[in-house]
Amino acid sequence: MFTPHTKQDEQEMLSAVGVSSVKELLNKIPADLLYPNYNLPAALTEQQLTAHLHDIAAKNKPLKNFIGAGMYKHFIPAAVSALSSRGEFLTAYTPYQAEASQGTLQTIYEFQSCMCALFDMDVATASHYDGATALAEAVLAAHRVTGRNEVIISSLLHPHYKEVLKTYTRHSTVCLTEAKPTTGGTLDVAALQKQVSDKTACVVISTPNFLGYVEQAKEISQLAHEKGALLVVQVNPLSLGLLQTPGSYDADFAVAEGQPLGNPVSFGGPGLGIMTAKKAYMRQLPGRMVGIAKDKNGRRAFVLTLQAREQHIRREKAASNICSNEAICALNAVIYLTLLGPQGLKEVAELNVERAHQLAEKISGIKGFSVLSAAPFFNEFVVTCPMPAAQVIQKLAAKGIAAGYDLGQTCDTMKNDLLVCATELNTAQDIAAYVSALKEI
Amino acid sequence: MENLLSIEKSKPGRRGVRFEQAQKHDYLPQNLLRASAPRLPEMSEFDTVRHFTRLSQENYSLDGQFYPLGSCTMKYNPKAYDVLSVLAPFANAHPFAPESAVQGTLQIMYELQELLKEITGLSAFTLQPAAGAHGELTGILTVRAYHDAHKNTSRCEVIVPDTAHGTNPATANMAGYTVVNIKSAADGCVDKQALQAALSDKTAAVMLTVPNTVGLFEKDIREIADMVHKAGALLYMDGANFNALIGLAKPADFGVDVMHLNLHKTFAAPHGGGGPGSGPVGAAKHVAPFLPKPIVEKKGDAYTLNDKMPQSLGKMKAFYGNIAVVLRGYCYLRQFDASTLKNIAEKAILNANYVRAKLKGKFNAFFDVNCMHECVLSIDPSKMNGVHTADVAKRLLDYGFYAPTIYFPLIVPEAMMIEPTETESKEMLDAFVVALEKIYDEIFTSPQLVHDAPHTQPVSRIDEVSAARQPNLRW
C-alpha cells in the first residue's frame, strides 16, 4: 500500500479531528460530484509493473544511431547518474530553505559557473525547460532590453525552435522575419546585412546551425551591433570544447540545449535549457539564479537570488512565469563537465569532429551520394541522396541503422537531403556498416 | 569546514574521464577554434564522486526528512520508477527515430493520455509541457487559440483570485492577457459577487486552483463554471492540488474546460531539487483541437504522433515532452486502481486535518474549517515575542524537519502552509506536531533561540539581501 495508515491509526486520527469518517471532511464537495465511476485497469504489484515495463520497452528497437537534429547521443560516464540519482539530490525540492539546501544550491552555482566558462559569457541561469524555450525567453528578453519589435531569425534554426518561438511571441509585439540561407548550408551574410535596421531588436542564429554548419558568427555579430541590435545565438554546448565561444564574438545572449552534456536523449525530454547573457542583462533574465551570500557568522553560503524578477514575487509583472526548471539535468551536466575537465571536453569534441568527417568523406565516395561541405561542420552534415531521404531511412532501418533526419519534412526542396550525425559513440565499425548499407541500396 | 567549490579543489593536469585521442586535428579552420580552454575544474573521478556525494549530504530531501511544503505534494517517490523510467530502450530512444523503432515509448505516452483522461473526465491530453507553470501557459494559450478561432478577439482579460499561485497571473501576462485580480470572500473561497462584477465580454478565462491554496474546495464550483460559461469565457483549473481530488471527483464534471496536472506532485515523480517536472494539459472536447501538437494516437495496433492538427496552438517546446517523467507518471497510475486512488486522496486529506486539529490551539488556523489536503496556519508576531513565521520555519530545520511553505497564500499574514501528503505515517505527523509545540514554548521561554535559528545546519541564518546587492553568480 502507498499509505502507511493502519485501521487503528485512522481511527485515532479521525477522532482527533472530531469526525467519524473522511467523507465528513468532504462536505464542501457537492454530493453528486463525489465518487464518480472510474474505468481504470487493475493495480499491478511492483513485480508485475516491472515485467510490464520491460515488455513495453522491448517494443523500442535498438538501431545504430546516426540521427542528431537537436538531440545527440553521447557516452555518459557511470559516475554521472550514480551521483545525480542519489535520493538526497533527486527527492529534494527547489532550495527555498537555503540553510538546509546548501548542497543543491552549490551544485547550481557550479553549474552556472561551468556554463559561463564554457560559453565565455558573464552570467548563466539555473536552467530552463529546453533549448527551444531558452531561445524564446532570450528573444523576449532582447525585445524588453531594446524596446524594439523586429526580430530576425535564421532560416537555419531547428524547425521545432522556430515553432516554439512563434508560440512564445505570437501574442506580443514581436514580429519575426527569416534571414535567408545560401546554397552552402549557412546564412547569406550580405543579405542579412541589408535586412538588419535600427528597428531590429535582435538577430537570432544557431551555430552549428540545424544543418550542422558553423556560421560566420563574428561577422553577423558585428553587423547586428552596428545597428544597435543584439545577437542571440544558440549553440551546441559540446562543440564549445573546440569551437569559438559566444563571448568571443560578443553575443548578448547565448542559449543551448544542454542534453549533450551527460543527459540521455529520452525521446526528446527532459532536455536542459541553458541561458547565458552579458552582465548588463542580468536583471532581465527569466528563471532562477543562485548567488553567494554570507551567513550570520560571515561564512560563505549559497542562496537563490535576484528573486525580484520572479513570478512568486512579481506575479503578472515578472520576467517570465517559469518556476520549476531542469535541476537534475543541470546536475548531470555539471557532474559531466567536472569529470571531463577542459582536456576531456576537448578530447570528446575532437572525436566528434573526426568521426563525422570520416563518415562524410566515406559517404562522398559513394556513387550518387554527395556531401554538402562548403562550410565547416562539427558532428553533423547534409547528404544529398539519389532518392528521397525518407526511402534511405526506411531501407537502413531494415538493416538496423537509424540513418539520419529527413530534411524533406521541413523543406520541400530538400526531399533527397539527409541530415547525418556521428559522435564519439559511432565507432569505425559503425561507420563502415553505415557506408556499406548505403552502397547496397 | 567550509565546503570548497570544485574549482577550488582543481589542480592543473589532474584528469577524470578520458576519451580516445583523435588522429587528426586539422578538420576545422583555426579561426573558428576557441582561443583558450574553458576554466572548468580539473579533478580525478574519485575526487568528483567525493565532491558531489558530500554536497548531496548538505541537503534535506524527502528521502531523508519530512517535507511538509504546502502546494508541493512531497509524497514518496517509489524507487521502482527510478529504475523503470530509465530502462535503456526508453533512455536511448531518439525523438526522430522511425516510429516503428519507438513503439514502446509511444505506447506509454498514449496510455498515459488515456489514463489522465479517465481520472479527469476530460477529452484529450497533451504531455508536452515541461512543468506546472509551462502547463499553465500551454493551457492559457489553448484558451487563446480557441477564442481566436471563434473570432472572440475582444476577450483580453484573465480573472485570477488573490489566492492564486504567482505563476497564474504571470502566465496570463505571458499569453498577452491583462490580469484582473479578484478578492476572495471571508471564507477563503471565490467571492461570487466579485467574480460576477469582473466577468464581461472581455473575459477570456478564469483561472481557479481547486482545491484552492488555502486548502479549501471551491464549494460553488459548478455555479462558478456556469457564470464563467454564461459570460462566454472558459474555466481554467490549476491542478497543482489535484492530489486532494484524485479518485474522488472529475474536474470535467465541475465544468472545467482546460486544466494542467503536475506529474511531479500528484503522480509521485521526484522534484529533483527543482525539476524536471511534467505538466500535462487536458481539455474538454470543444477546446481539444487547440492543444499543442503532436498528440499520440493509436491506429490499429500502431501508435503514431499526429502532427496534423490544423487548429493547434503550435509547439510549446522542442519534441514531445519530458518523457522520462511521463514514464514515472505511467508507472504510478498502473500501480493503483480506482479504490486505491480514492484512498490516496482521502489519506492526504486526513493527514492535513490531523495536523491542523493538533496545532490549531497554538498556531492560528486562519480559516477554522475542515480542509482538504493542506492546511494554513499563521502566527501573530505582536503576541509572540516578535517571532515571525520565517523564524519558526528556520527553527523547524533544527528539529530535523523541512519547513512548510511560508508567506503564501498572500491573503494570510505570516502564513505557514502545511501539506503532509498521504505517504506520511501518524508517527511522523506526531513528531512534527511535537516539534512545533516545542517551538511554540520556546517562543515564550527563549525567543532568541528561535530568532537565531537554525543552529544545526551547515550554515547559520543567511543574509539573503547580501547576495542581491553585488551578485556573485559564478566563479
Interface residues (C-beta under 8 A of the other chain):
Chain A: M1 F2 T3 P4 H5 D9 E10 E12 M13 L14 A16 V17 G18 V19 V22 E24 L25 L26 N27 K28 I29 P30 L33 L34 Y35 P36 Y38 N39 L40 P41 A42 A43 L44 E46 L49 T50 H52 L53 H54 I56 A57 A58 K59 N60 K61 P62 L63 N65 I67 A69 G70 M71 K73 F75 P77 A79 S81 A82 L83 S84 S85 R86 G87 E88 F89 L90 T91 A92 Y93 T94 P95 Y96 Q97 A98 E99 A100 S101 Q102 G103 T104 Q106 T107 Y109 E110 Q112 S113 C114 C116 A117 L118 D120 D122 V123 A124 A126 S127 Y129 D130 G131 A132 T133 H158 H160 Y161 E163 V164 K166 T167 Y168 R170 H171 S172 V214 L240 G241 L242 L243 Q244 T245 S248 E257 P264 V265 S266 F267 G268 G269 P270 G271 M282 R288 M289 V290 G291 I292 A293 K294 D295 K296 N297 R299 R300 A301 V303 T305 L306 Q307 A308 E310 Q311 H312 I313 R314 R315 E316 K317 A318 S320 N321 I322 C323 S324 N325 E326 A327 I328 C329 L331 I335 L337 T338 L339 L340 G341 P342 Q343 G344 L345 K346 E347 V348 E350 L351 V353 E354 H357 P376 I393 Q394 A397 A402 Y405 E424
Chain B: E2 N3 L5 S6 I7 S10 R14 R15 G16 V17 R18 F19 E20 Q21 A22 Q23 K24 H25 Y27 L28 P29 N31 L32 L33 R34 A35 A37 P38 R39 L40 P41 E42 M43 E45 T48 V49 H51 F52 T53 R54 L55 S56 Q57 E58 N59 Y60 S61 L62 D63 G64 Y67 L69 C72 M74 Y76 N77 P78 A80 D82 V83 L84 V86 L87 A88 P89 F90 A91 N92 A93 H94 P95 F96 A97 P98 S100 A101 V102 Q103 G104 T105 Q107 I108 L115 E118 I119 G121 A130 A131 G132 A133 H134 E136 L137 L141 R144 H165 G166 T167 P169 A170 T171 A172 N173 M174 A175 G176 Y177 V179 L216 F217 K219 I221 R222 G247 L248 A249 K250 D253 F254 H264 P270 H271 G272 G273 G274 G275 P276 G277 P292 L313 G314 K315 M316 K317 A318 F319 Y320 G321 N322 I323 A324 V325 L327 C331 L333 R334 Q335 F336 D337 A338 T340 L341 K342 N343 I344 E346 K347 I349 L350 N351 N353 Y354 R356 A357 K358 N370 C371 M372 A393 K394 L397 Y402 A403 T405 F408 E422 T423 E424 S425 K426 D452 P454 Q457 P458 V459 S460 R461 I462 D463 E464 S466 A467 A468 P471 N472 L473 R474 W475
